Amino acid sequence: MTRTLTSGMQTAVAAERGYDIIHLIQMESSGGTLRIATSAQDISWSGQTWAAVGGHLQYGGSQETGDLKAQGVPVALSGVDGSIVSLVLNNFFRGYEVIVYRALLNSAAGTIVADPLEEFRGYQNTAYTVTDDQQAESMGGGSVSVKTRWVSRLAAFQQGGPVLTNLHSHRDMLRRGGLTGTDLTDAFFKFLPALVNKPIYWGTASPARVPGGGDSIYVGRGEGGRGEK
């Protein structure tokens, strides 16, 4: 896509010192929008606060290529703040959108030069993995790493017509069917990960075992407290 630098960005790029390159990352999830920045302190931009990750972020960078399989960005955060790890563990991100902006930070003022460049927009279709690296000999108690890979929106063209079991694919199917507005609030697949490996019983929430009945199990409760085998 076409990218244009504002006059302020052009001046900052041409300067030899006084500016730092950072990334602003906006991640949608089941719990709302998470905004983080690869800076040493929280950043205010576009009426929002972008929280500093509190550690090191390895961002693979996006590339423009005709190979749709390559339209992805590997991401790794190490030594991150515990609150960010908690958000990753307690919310669903798969199928939700992510946007990455490349920004220039005025080192002296701590402000963002208008306007950051949208570098990547895609989906979080890969699971997040959290690794706790505890080191007994370290006074710091080890570190925490979070890794994933974001997929470009262009990669969605490879998927064709089938509906995948994630929120984005389901909503895309609803849009193709001409549904808009409140019709897109159907979030069935948002709850699907919580059902994985969970036993589902037909007709009862918790079947009862028959006293002295060996392996016989009541799979439901009828009227008057009687069960049905």
PESULVEN-V461408 format. One record per pair of residues at least 24 apart in sequence whose C-alpha atoms are under 6 Angstrom apart, sorted by the first residue. I is the first residue (numbers start at 1). GAP is how many residues later the second one is. Records with the same first field share a line. If there is no record, write none. Layout:
I=GAP ; GAP
This chain:
18=89
19=86 ; 87 ; 88
20=84 ; 85
21=82 ; 83
22=81
23=78 ; 79 ; 80
24=76 ; 77
25=74 ; 75
26=72 ; 73
27=71
28=68 ; 69
29=63 ; 64
30=61 ; 62
31=60
53=27
54=26 ; 27
55=24 ; 25
68=87
71=81
72=78 ; 79 ; 80
73=76 ; 77
74=75
75=72 ; 73 ; 74
76=70 ; 71
77=68 ; 69
78=66 ; 67
79=64 ; 65
94=30 ; 31
95=28 ; 29 ; 30 ; 71 ; 72 ; 73
96=27 ; 28
97=25 ; 26
98=24 ; 25
122=29 ; 30 ; 31
123=27 ; 28
124=26
